[in-house]
Amino acid sequence: MELSKRLSVIAGLVTPGGRVADVGSDHGYLPIDLVRRGICPGAIAIDVGKGPLARAKAHIQEQGLTDRIEVRLGDGLTPLLPGEADTIVIAGMGGPLMQRILADGEKTAKAAKELVLSPQSDVREFRRFLKTEGYTVTGEQMLQEDGKYYAAMRVIPQPDPDEWTEAEYAYGKWLIRERPPVLMAFLQKKLASCEEILGRLDQADPGKAAARRREVEAKIREIQDILNLSGEEGEKSLSAMEKDGKG
């Protein structure tokens, strides 16, 4: 059994040594991998669907891990008691659904030592939700798989004292600081898309398109500011951001 690129990145964010709960486990590949490689002593695979959970149970049995990986049926964090897991993984679903799961299961989520989260949509608002609800992002990875870009972040249930810029909410404070090639490629793609939209707006009614044009131009400036953080000038800018509590 081999993990997808996305699940491999998520697995790499899990701190070794603790018990893991995988919410929305589907086939159970992630907890199987973590336990089989000795990253985690045990795990709980949770899914709201009976079919996926049955497949996960079958895969766990095939790997001879039924004594170390438990399967539980239920919605979000409902099947999990506070303190049962050191790490909670929630991935493979949209940002709004993940927000709902974390809000409904706040007591359980905040009893964990860390959470590894990978929203598939509305990532800017999801990062804002984490900040508002008393979580701190301590690291973030980005990857491209099958033509799509994904962000995966390690989070601790402690308030973040730093202020975040809109660019950091949009593209990730840690990603902007570390500037991985995949982020640069993603930003170049976003920039090209925004410039294409501006071209179409040139053909539209100026009055009706004014608000949309301002919005797109703001996104372009946001992206260009990040892309221009390079070399000595970039280091100075990042240093200034950190001193201001924005890095």
N, C-alpha and C positions, 0 to 999 in steps of 0.2 A: 504494500500500500504506500503510495507516494502522495504527499500533499501538493495541492496547487500552489502556485507562486504566492497568491494572496494569503492562503492559510499558513504558508511557511513564514511569511513576514509577521503575521499575528502570533504564531508560536514563538518567534524570536523575541517578542516583547514580554513574554511571561517570565517572571522571576522564578528561578529554580527553587525547589524545596517545599513548595506549598501545595495545598489541595486546590484543584481548579473546578469551577462550575462553568460549563459551556452552555449559554442560553441560545436556543435556536440551533441546536447541535446538528440537526439534519441526519447525515449518515454516521455521525460520531467519529469522523476521521481525526479531528483536532485532539480530543481527549485521548484517543487511542495512541496517536503519535507522541503526545507529551508523556504519557505513562510508559509506553514501550521504550522510549529513549532515556527514561529515568529522570526526566525534568521534573515530574510531579509524582509523588507517591500514590496518589489516587485522584479520582475525578468524578464529577456528576454531570451526566449529559441530560439536558432538559430540552424538550420540544413540545409545542402546542399541538402538533399533529401526530395522530396514532401511527400513521403509515411511516413517516420518517423515523419515529422513535423505534418502530419494529425493525427497520433496516439497521439502525444504530445498534440495537441489541444483538442482532445477528452478526454484525461485524465484530462486536466486542467478544462474542462467544467464539468466533473464528480465530481471534487472536489470543484466546485463553486468558482474557482479562476481566472475567465476570466478578472476580473477587476484589478487584481494584477500581472498577468503573461501574457506577450505579446509573440507571436510567430512570428518569422521572417525567411524567406527563403533566403539563400545565402551562399556563400563560405567563410569560416573562419570568419574574423572580418569585412568583407565588409559591412554587414547590420548594423553595430554598429557605431555610431558617437563617436568621442573622448569625454570622460567625461560622457557618458550616464550610465556607470556602475562603481561602486566602486570596485567590484571584478569581474575579468574575470576568468572563469573556462574553461580549455581545457583539456579533458581527453578522454581515450578510443581510441586513435589513435597512430600511430608510431611516434617516435622522429623526423625523417626527415620531415614528414608532418607538425608537430607542429612547427618546425623551420620555414618552409615556411609560415605558417599562421602568426607567430609573425613577420617575416621579412616584409611580404606584408602589414600587418596592424600595423606597428611599432608605428605610431602616436597615434592610438587608444589604443594599448597595454600600451604604456608609459603614457597615460593620466589617467589610472586606479590607484587606491591606492595600489592594490595588484593583483597578479595572483595566482591561484591555478592550478598546472600543473601536469599531470600524464602520461608521455610517456610510451608506451608499448614496445618500442624497442629502441636500440641505446642510452641507458640512459647516458653512459659515454660521448658521443659526445654531447648529449643534454645539459648536465651540462656545458660542455666547451663552447657551443654556448651561454648559458645564461651569463656566465662570460665575454665572449668576447663582447657581445652586450650590456653590461651595466646594467645587472640585478644582484640582490643579493638574494641568497637563505637564508631565515630567519628561516626556519624549514622544517623538512622532516619526513615523516612516511613511513614505509614499511609494507606490508602485504602479506599473502599467501592466495590465493583463487582458488579453483578448480585445485590445483597442480601447479599453476603459482605464481610467485612473482611479486609484483608491488611496485613502488615507487611513492609517491605523495608529492609534495613540495609546500610550500608557498613562493612566490617570490615578491619582490618589485622592481619597475623600477628605481633603483639607482645603480650606479657603485659599485662594490665590491672591496675595497682596498686591501683585503688579497690575498696572493698567495695560490694557491691550489696545492696539491701533486697529482700525477697520481692516487694514491689509493683513494683520496677524489673525484676525477672526476668519478672514476669507481663505488664507493660504497656510496658516499655521505658524506660530511664533518660532517653534523649533526648526521647522522646515526652512523658513526664511533665514534663520541664523546659520544653518548648516549648508543650505543651497545645494542639495543633491541634483545630479543631472536630470533626473526624472521630473523634478519641480520646474527646472528651467525649460524643459521640453513642453511641459503642461502650460506654462505661462506664455510661451511663444505661440502655442496653439490658441489659447484664449485671446491673445492680442490680435492674432490674425482674424479671429471670429468677430471681435469687437470692431475692427477696422472695416470688415465686410458689412457689418450692420450699419455703420456710419455712412458707407457708400449708398446703401439702400435708402437711408433717411434723407439723403440729399435729394432724392426723387419724390419725397413725400411732402405733404402740406406743411410749411414751416411752423405754423401755429400749433398744429396737432402734434408735430414731432419734436417740439422744443424740449419738453420734459424728458422724453426718452433719449434725446441727444445728450442732454446734460448727464443723465445716468450713465450712458455708455462712455462718454468722455471721462467721467470720474473713474470708471473701471480701467480705462486705458492708462490714465495717470498713475493709478495704484499699481498696475502691473509694471509699467515702465520704471517706477521708483525702485521696485524690487530688482528688476533686471539690471539696473544701473549700479546696484550695490556690488561692486567688484573691485578687486585689487586693493590698493592702499586707501582709496577713497571709501570703499565699502567697509573696510575694517574700522575707519574713523566713524562712519555713520552708525555701525552696529554698536561701537563703544559708547557713542552719545545716547543711543536708544537705551542701552543698559543703565547708564547713569540716570537717565530720566525715568527709570522704572518701566520702560516699554519694551525691553529686550527679554 
